[in-house]
Amino acid sequence: MEPFTASPAQRPFPLPGDIRATKLRPFWRAAAAQVLGEAEAGSSAYRELAKHWPNMTTRAATLPATTTQSGWASQLAGGIKVADVLSDLAPRSAAAILFERGALIDMSGVTIVNIPVPSVTLVPSFIQEGSPIPVGQDTLAATVLGPPRKLVLIQAFTSELSRLSAQPVEEIISRTMRQAASRQLDAAVFSATAADATRPAGILAGLVALTASSGGGINAMVGDVRLLANELAADGFGDEILYFTDMGHAETLRVHATPALADRVIGSPAIAIGTIIAVAPGGVATGFGTEPEISTVRETTLHFDTAPAQIGVVGAPNVVAAPTRSLFQTDAIALRMILRLAWVAAPGSVAYITSATW
């Protein structure tokens, strides 16, 4: 008698494999196949997909992946978008959670989008019968979203990774890239860095921190929440508020908050300790460019640094980046992912305090 295996719909509780079966699983499998194809002489990403995940190769015909062909991962994975990749980062990324609650705008083929933001001066009035009705003339301010910038990640793996079975390779690559993308995205979004030619502005750019409540304890915590909420409400953004802070303060706030408020508290290790950021997601818009791009290479030299420089710069004396590594010499493989996106917060939709006393 053959053993009975329940399908996910028949099981009374999900198994770990069911939980991980997200929309992005084909994307991460395509990335794993690219690494496996690069490590195996004479192979390719398409061949590795056919070997380990044959159901993915039954889609529309597509060319085998190469190290120079962009967009191949989304073709093999069935049209995955940048928005899908960032959504997959939640709940690891506080910024991804914020993006999901705000406005998502497809900016494929578009440089900038002007988003109208109404003022809060137009209000209805009570009048006496027969009296003239006040006429208001509201104004719309344009918040500019874009152009999309490149969020780029490079991770290096030794070729010994390819000797594992396909499932561990997929798990290692997806977890590594997710964690790296989450850290980098949160650090950029929850910052006061101004926009430049390489990145959008952090949502705290140009803002002045409010003064935290003194005295410590629960009273100070309640006072800070009230202060931030009133600040957003004064600018017309009081309908829904999310609170972002460091991991310790997030746990403290959840312990003392009501369930409704606790669900709107998100912690991130990228936020400085003692900083509480209130954001109205309705005032945040995120724009996404074309499909994510993934490529691999094993015959190049990389500068292994979080602030990389050119490998060599002519000067007096010449400057050489360090530490560098030859992937060919060390039998390693580099995987690069490029996500094009932009974000913007409307004026008045963000407020924050520093040095919380509780």
C-alpha positions in Angstrom: 0.0 0.0 0.0 1.4 3.4 -1.0 1.8 6.0 1.7 -0.6 8.9 1.7 0.8 12.4 1.2 -1.6 15.3 1.9 -1.5 18.3 -0.5 -0.9 21.7 1.1 -4.7 22.4 0.8 -5.5 19.2 2.7 -3.0 19.7 5.6 -4.4 21.2 8.8 -1.2 23.2 9.3 1.4 24.4 6.8 4.8 22.8 6.6 8.0 24.9 6.2 8.1 24.1 2.5 4.6 25.4 2.0 5.5 28.7 3.8 8.6 29.2 1.7 6.6 28.6 -1.6 6.2 32.3 -2.3 5.8 34.0 -5.6 9.5 34.7 -5.7 10.6 31.1 -5.4 10.9 30.8 -9.3 13.1 34.0 -9.2 15.5 32.6 -6.6 15.6 29.3 -8.3 16.6 31.0 -11.5 19.4 32.8 -9.6 20.5 29.5 -8.1 20.5 28.0 -11.6 22.7 30.8 -12.9 25.3 30.1 -10.2 25.1 26.3 -10.8 25.4 26.9 -14.5 28.4 29.1 -14.0 30.2 26.6 -11.8 29.6 23.6 -14.1 31.8 23.6 -17.2 29.7 23.3 -20.3 26.4 24.0 -18.5 24.1 27.0 -18.4 21.3 28.3 -16.2 18.7 26.9 -18.5 20.2 23.4 -18.4 20.4 23.6 -14.6 16.7 24.6 -14.4 15.8 21.7 -16.7 17.8 19.3 -14.4 16.6 20.5 -11.0 13.3 22.3 -11.6 11.9 21.0 -14.9 8.5 22.6 -14.4 10.0 26.0 -14.7 11.3 25.3 -18.2 7.9 24.5 -19.6 7.1 28.2 -20.0 7.5 30.1 -23.3 10.8 29.5 -25.0 13.7 31.7 -23.9 17.4 31.8 -24.7 19.8 30.2 -22.3 21.2 32.7 -19.8 24.6 34.3 -20.2 26.6 36.7 -18.1 25.7 39.6 -20.3 22.0 39.0 -21.0 19.8 41.2 -18.8 16.3 40.4 -17.8 16.8 36.6 -18.2 15.7 35.8 -14.6 12.3 37.3 -15.0 11.8 35.5 -18.3 12.5 32.1 -16.8 10.6 33.0 -13.6 7.4 34.2 -15.3 7.6 38.0 -15.3 8.8 38.8 -11.8 8.9 42.6 -11.2 11.1 44.7 -9.0 8.1 45.3 -6.8 7.7 41.5 -6.3 11.4 41.2 -5.1 11.0 44.1 -2.6 7.7 42.7 -1.4 9.5 39.4 -0.7 11.9 41.3 1.6 9.1 41.9 4.1 9.1 41.3 7.1 12.9 41.4 7.0 12.9 45.0 5.6 11.0 47.8 7.4 11.2 49.8 4.2 9.6 47.0 2.2 6.7 47.0 4.6 6.3 50.7 4.2 6.4 50.4 0.4 3.6 47.8 0.5 1.3 50.1 2.5 2.0 53.1 0.3 1.4 53.8 -3.4 3.2 51.5 -5.9 3.8 53.0 -9.3 5.2 51.2 -12.4 7.8 53.5 -13.9 8.9 51.2 -16.7 10.0 53.6 -19.5 9.2 56.7 -17.4 11.8 59.0 -15.9 9.7 61.0 -13.3 6.1 61.1 -12.1 4.4 64.2 -10.6 2.2 63.1 -7.7 -0.4 65.7 -6.7 -0.7 66.4 -3.0 -3.8 68.5 -1.9 -3.5 71.1 0.8 -5.5 70.9 4.0 -6.9 74.4 3.9 -10.2 73.5 2.2 -12.8 72.6 4.8 -16.6 72.4 4.7 -18.6 75.1 6.6 -22.0 75.3 8.3 -24.1 78.1 7.1 -27.5 79.6 7.8 -30.3 78.8 5.4 -30.3 81.2 2.4 -26.8 82.4 3.2 -24.1 82.3 0.5 -21.9 79.2 0.6 -18.1 79.9 1.1 -16.1 78.9 -2.0 -12.6 77.6 -1.5 -9.9 77.4 -4.0 -7.6 74.5 -3.1 -4.1 74.1 -4.4 -2.3 71.0 -5.5 1.4 70.7 -4.8 3.5 68.3 -7.0 5.7 65.8 -5.3 8.2 64.4 -7.8 8.9 60.7 -7.9 11.9 59.5 -9.7 14.0 58.9 -11.7 14.5 55.3 -10.6 18.0 54.6 -9.2 20.0 51.4 -9.1 20.0 49.4 -5.9 22.9 47.0 -6.6 24.1 43.9 -4.7 27.1 41.7 -5.3 27.7 38.5 -3.3 30.5 36.1 -3.9 30.3 32.3 -3.3 33.0 29.7 -3.6 32.4 27.0 -6.2 32.1 24.4 -3.5 28.5 25.7 -3.1 27.7 24.1 -6.4 28.5 20.7 -5.0 25.5 20.9 -2.7 22.1 19.7 -3.9 20.0 22.3 -5.7 17.6 23.0 -2.8 20.4 24.2 -0.3 21.9 26.3 -3.1 18.5 28.0 -3.6 18.1 28.6 0.1 21.6 30.0 0.7 21.4 32.4 -2.3 17.9 33.6 -1.5 18.6 34.1 2.2 21.9 35.9 1.5 20.5 38.2 -1.1 17.4 39.0 0.9 19.3 39.9 4.0 21.8 42.1 2.1 19.0 43.9 0.2 17.0 44.5 3.4 19.9 46.0 5.2 20.9 48.3 2.3 17.3 49.4 1.6 16.4 50.2 5.2 19.6 52.2 5.7 18.9 54.3 2.6 15.1 54.9 3.2 15.3 55.7 6.9 18.1 58.3 6.6 18.5 62.0 6.3 20.7 61.8 3.3 19.7 64.2 0.5 19.0 62.9 -3.0 21.8 62.9 -5.6 22.6 61.3 -8.9 23.0 57.9 -7.4 20.1 57.5 -4.9 16.7 59.0 -3.8 16.6 61.1 -0.6 16.0 59.4 2.7 12.6 60.1 4.1 14.1 62.2 7.0 16.0 64.5 4.6 15.3 68.2 5.3 13.3 67.4 8.5 14.0 68.7 12.0 13.6 66.2 14.8 10.9 66.9 17.3 11.9 67.1 21.0 11.4 63.8 22.8 9.3 63.6 25.9 11.3 63.8 29.1 11.1 61.7 32.3 11.3 58.2 30.8 9.0 55.4 31.4 5.5 54.7 30.0 4.5 58.4 30.3 7.3 59.4 28.0 6.5 56.7 25.6 2.8 57.7 25.4 3.9 61.3 25.1 6.2 60.6 22.1 3.4 58.6 20.3 1.0 61.5 20.9 3.5 64.1 19.7 4.2 62.3 16.5 0.6 61.5 15.7 -0.5 65.1 16.3 2.4 66.3 14.0 1.2 64.2 11.1 -2.5 65.0 11.8 -1.8 68.7 11.6 -0.7 68.2 8.0 -3.7 66.0 7.0 -2.0 62.6 7.5 -3.6 61.3 10.6 -5.7 58.5 9.1 -3.1 55.7 9.3 0.3 55.9 10.9 3.2 53.4 11.1 6.0 53.7 13.7 9.5 52.7 12.8 12.3 52.5 15.3 15.2 50.4 16.5 14.6 46.8 17.5 14.8 47.4 21.2 12.3 50.3 21.3 10.0 48.4 18.9 9.7 45.5 21.3 9.2 47.8 24.2 6.4 49.7 22.4 4.7 46.5 21.3 4.7 45.2 24.9 2.9 48.2 26.2 0.7 49.0 23.2 -2.8 47.9 22.3 -3.0 45.2 19.7 -4.1 47.7 17.1 -1.0 49.9 17.7 1.4 47.0 18.1 0.6 45.9 14.6 1.8 49.2 13.3 5.2 49.2 15.1 8.1 48.0 12.9 11.7 47.6 14.1 14.8 47.9 12.0 18.5 47.5 12.9 19.2 50.3 10.4 17.5 52.9 12.6 19.6 54.6 15.3 18.8 53.6 18.8 16.3 56.0 20.4 14.9 57.3 17.1 11.2 57.0 16.6 9.9 57.7 13.0 6.2 58.1 12.3 5.1 57.7 8.7 1.7 58.0 7.0 2.0 55.4 4.3 -0.7 57.2 2.3 1.9 60.0 1.7 4.6 57.6 0.4 5.0 56.6 -3.2 7.4 54.0 -4.6 8.3 53.7 -8.2 9.7 50.6 -9.8 11.7 50.3 -13.0 12.0 47.3 -15.3 12.5 43.7 -14.2 15.3 42.8 -11.8 18.6 41.9 -13.5 20.8 39.1 -12.3 24.2 38.1 -13.8 27.1 35.9 -12.7 30.8 35.9 -13.4 33.8 33.8 -12.3 36.7 35.4 -14.2 37.1 38.9 -12.8 38.6 40.8 -9.9 36.5 42.4 -7.2 37.2 44.9 -4.4 35.7 43.3 -1.3 34.6 46.4 0.6 31.2 48.0 1.5 32.5 51.3 0.0 34.3 49.9 -3.0 36.8 51.9 -5.2 38.1 51.5 -8.6 40.6 48.6 -8.7 43.4 51.0 -9.8 43.6 54.8 -10.2 46.4 56.6 -11.9 48.1 59.1 -9.6 51.2 60.2 -7.8 51.5 57.6 -6.4 49.1 55.2 -8.1 46.2 54.0 -5.9 45.3 50.4 -5.7 42.1 49.2 -4.0 42.4 46.6 -1.3 41.5 44.0 -0.4 40.9 42.5 -3.9 40.3 39.0 -5.0 40.5 37.2 -8.3 37.5 35.0 -8.6 39.3 32.8 -11.2 42.3 32.3 -8.9 40.1 31.5 -5.8 37.6 29.4 -7.7 34.7 31.7 -6.7 31.5 33.0 -8.4 30.0 36.5 -8.0 26.3 37.0 -8.3 25.0 40.5 -9.0 21.4 41.8 -8.6 20.2 45.2 -9.9 16.9 46.6 -8.8 15.7 50.0 -10.2 13.4 52.0 -7.9 12.6 55.3 -6.4 10.6 56.6 -3.5 9.3 59.9 -2.2 7.5 61.0 0.9 5.0 63.9 0.6 5.7 67.0 2.8 4.1 66.4 6.2 3.8 62.6 6.0 6.9 61.9 8.1 7.9 63.1 11.6 10.5 61.8 14.0 12.2 62.2 17.3 15.7 61.2 18.5 17.0 60.2 21.9 13.8 58.8 23.3 14.0 58.6 27.1 12.0 55.4 27.6 
